[in-house]
């Protein structure tokens, strides 16, 4: 029996005044969304070849709400949900799944 492959992603450049790392506008999209997308692109062909795998994106409730000064953060987290839905529709195999943890 072939073991299941899994990709667990979780990145956040943070939000608000407490953030130690200050990123320029739009960089949160790069960190929170595009990094996740790149990893998925690298791993998905191997999962398809095995016909087995799960993609788990550790996100946040930030994709479902908005706070002042958090536009880029919230946009990136909302986009992770959209990406997950697109992946799930594209995978269309019960042995390959994509989920978000908030």
Secondary structure, DSSP 8 states (H G I E B T S, - for coil): -----EEEE------STT-SS---TTHHIIIIIIHHHHHHHHHHHHHHHHT-EEEEEE--GGGS---TT-HHHHHHHHHHHHHHHHHHHHH-BTTEEEEEE-
